[in-house]
Amino acid sequence: MLDRIQKSADFIKSKTGLDFKIGIILGSGLGNLGEEIVAECTLAYDEIPNFPVSTVEGHSGKLILGTLEGVPVIALQGRFHYYEGYSLNETTFPVRVFKALGVENMLLSNASGGLNPAQKIGDLMVLTDHLHLFPDNPLRGRNYDELGPRFPDMSEPYSKVLIAKAKEISATHNLGLHYGVYAGTTGPTYETPAEYKYFRVIGADAVGMSTTAETIVAVHSGMKVFGVSVISDLGVEGKIVEISHKEVQEVAAKAGPKFSTLFKEMVKFLGSEYSLKIAR
C-alpha cells in the first residue's frame, strides 16, 4: 500500500512544480469547475501508476494540476465508485495520494437526492455530518501508522471552521445554502420511496452514492474536509418522480455557477490561511 501510494505521488510530482495544500473531488455533472482551473498539467487516470479508471458518464477521468483563483489545487475531475466494482480502498486511493503530495484540505462534491422538505432541486447543501451506509469501511484491514491511527476520531468529519466560512460566503453571494447530514449508499439504483423515507427517519437530509468513504480516509489522514451536495432530485414524499443519470447531470450543471462561486471563495480563503501560516 505504502509503495503504491508513493509511486503514484512521485509520478504526479514529476509533472509539476506546484506545492499543493488543497485537493478537490468533483462529482457528477460538476466537472465544469475543472475548466476554471488554470492547468499546469492534466493527466488521464490511466496514465497514473496504480490509479483506478472512472467508468461513469459525467466523470471525465482527469487529474488537474494547476491554480484556482491563484491558489495551487489538485483536482479529480470525476471520482471512483463502489458500484463500479471497486473496493472502498480503491475508491479512496487518490485521497491517500493527495495526502502524500502535501494536501491538508479536501473539498468534496456530489449530486444527491434531497430528503429535507425545505430543499428544492438545484439547491446546494453543505455537509455537516454523514451516515456511512456502505457494507464496508475503507479502513478495514491492516492499519499503516504512517497513514493514520488505527481508530480515528470522527467527531468532526466536516470542518466546523470551513462550514462557518461557507455561511459567510453564502451571505455575501446570496447562495441560499442548506446544511445537513448526507447518507452514503452503494447504488447504483436510485432509492425507492420507502428507502427515501427510511433515510429521512434515521437522520439524513440528502442521499447519494459516494463521499463518505473519501471523508473517512481524509480524516484518518489528518485532513480538514469540506463537502457540498447539489440537490439533483427530491426524495420527499409527494415530490418523488422518475429520475435518470442524465437529468442528475443536467441539474448539477445548472447549479454550476453557485457551486463554482462557493468553491472558488473557499479556495481563496484556504489559500490565504496557508499563506498566513507560512508567514508566521
N, C-alpha and C positions, 0 to 999 in steps of 0.2 A: 504493500500500500504506500509506504513512505517513498519508495523508489519510483513508483508510478507517478505520484504527485510531483515529485521533484523533476522528473523527466519532462512532464508537461510544462511545469513552470519555467524550466530552463529554456525550453523551445520558445515559449512566448517572450521571455526576457531577451532572447537573441534577436527579436523582431522590433524592439522598441527601446528608447532611452528614457521613457517616461517612468515616473515613480507613482504608483497607484495606491491611493488610500480609500477609494470609493469603487465598489462593484455594483453593477446594475443587472437585473434579470428582467427582460421584457416578455410579458405573457401574450396570450392570444390576441391578435389584432392591434397590439401596442408597439409593434416594431418600428413605427414611423419616427419615434423619438430617436432611434438609431441614426436616422438621416440627418438629424440636427447635431450629431457628434462630429466634430472636425477630426476625421480619422487620420491617424499616422499610419495605421496598418489595419487591414481587415483579413481575417483568417477564416476559411471554411472549417467547420468542425472536423471534417475528415483529414485535414492537414495536420491536426494537433495530435501528438502521440497520446494514446490512451483515452481520448475523448469519445463519448458516445456520439451518435448522429441523430439529429431531430428528424422525425418522420411525419410530423403533423403540419397540415396546411395552416398558414398564418404564423408559423415558426420558421423563419428563413434559414436558420442554422449557420449563423456567422458570429464570430467573436470580433468585437470592435475595440481597438486600442486607440485612444485619442483624447480630445478635450471637449468638455461641455461647459459653456459659459466661462471658458478659460481655465477650467479645472480638469486635471487628468482623471479619466474614468476608464474602466474596463467593463464592457457590456456584452452580455449574451443576448443576441437578437433571436430569441427562440430558446425554449428550455426543453428538458427531457422529462418524460412522464412514466410513472409506474405502469399505466395501462398500455404503453408501447412494448412492454415486456422486459423493461429494465428493472433491476432491483433498486431499492431506495439508496443503497450505497452507490450505485452507478448514477442515479439521477442527481445526486448531490456532489458528485466528484468535482465538478467545476468550482463549487464553493470552497473545497479543500485547496484547489489550485489557486484561487483568488487569495486565500489566506497566505499561501506560500509566496505570493507576489507582493505581500505587504498590505493587502486590503484590510481596513479596520471597520468600515461601514458598508452594510449591504442594503440596497434599495430593491425591493421585490415588488412585482406587479402581477396581476392576473385578471381574468374575466370570470365573473361568478354570478350565481343565481341569488337574487336578493330575497331575504326572508322577512325583513322588517317592513311592516306596512307603511312606514314613513318614507321608504325608498321609492325612487322612480327609475325606470330604465335609462341608462346613461349617466346616473349619479356615480360619484366616487365615494368609496368607503375606506377610511384609514383603519388598518387593523390594530386593535388594542390588545387582542389575545387570540388564541386559536384552540380548536379541538382537533387533535391528530387522530383521525379515524381509520387510518390505513392498518392493514393486518400485520404490519412490521414496523420496526423503528430503525432509522439509518445508523444508529449507534450499536445495534445488536452485534454481538461477536467480540472479537479481541479489541481491547481499547489500547490505543497508542498514546502514551502520556505526552509525547511530543505534539499531539494534535489537540489534546484537551483532557479534562478529568473523566474518570470512569462514570461518575454520577453528577452530571452538570445540573446546576440550579436553573429552573425555568420560571422563576417568579416574575421575571420581566422579559418575556420573549420579544416584545417590541418596545424599543426605547421610549421611555416617557419624555425624555428631552426632545426627541425628534417628533413625537406626537404633539407636544406643546408648540413646537416650531411650525408644524403643519397648520395648527389652529390660527397662528399669526398670519401665515401665508394665505389661508383661506379668507380671513377677514380683509386683508389688503387687496386681494384679487377677486373677491366675491365668487369663490369656487363652490360654496354651499356643500362643504364636505360633510359626510356622515362618519360615524365612528362606531366600531363594533367588533364582534367576535366572528372569526372565519372558521368554518368547518372544512377540513381537507379530507376528501374521499378518493377512492381508487378510480372511478369512472370505468370505462368510457361512456356508460349510459348516463343520460340526464336523469334527474330524480323523478320518482313517482310522486303524486300528490301526498300519499301517506308518508313518504320519506321526507319531503319538504316539511310536513307538519312535525315529524319526529325531530328533525334537526333544530327547528324553532323551539320545541319544547325543552330540548337539552341545552339551549342557551346560545345558539348560533344566530347571527344576523345575515350571514351570506355563506354559500356553499360552493366549493369548486374542487378541482382535481389536481391541485399542486400546492406549492408554497410551504406547507407546514414542515415537511422533511428538510427543506432548504434552511428554514429558520432554526430548526433543532441543531443542524450541523454548524450553522453560523454562530449560534450562541455557544455551542461546545467549543468552537474555535476562539471565542473571546471577542467576537464582533458585536457591534451595535446594529440592530435591524430595524428597518422601516418598511412597512408593507401597505400596498394600496390595491383594492379591488375595484374594477369597473363593473357596475351592476348591469349585466347584459340581458337578463331576463328576470322574471319575478316568480317566486315560489310561494306567493301569498295566496291564501285561499280566496277563490273568486277572481283571481287575476292570472291564473296559470293557463298558458297557451302552448301550443306546439312550438318547439324551438329546434333550430338546426345550427351546426357549427358555423355555416356561412353567415347566419344572422348574428351570431355572437361576435364574429369578426367585424361585421359592419357597425354594430353598436359601439364596440371598443374603438374603432377608427373615428367615429363621430365624437367620442369623448376625448379624442386625442389632444385637442388644444388645451383643455383644462388639465389633463394628465401631464402634458409637457410642461405647462407652467409650474405645476406643483413640483415635479422632479427637478426642473432647472433651478428653481428657487432653493430647493433642499440641497442641491449640489453646491450652489453658491455659498450657502450657509456652512456646509461641511468644509468647503474649501477654505473659507475664512477662518473657521475654527482651527483647522490644521495649520494654517499659516501662523496664527497667533501662538499655537503650541510650540512651533519651531522657533519663533522669535523669543519666547520665554526661555 
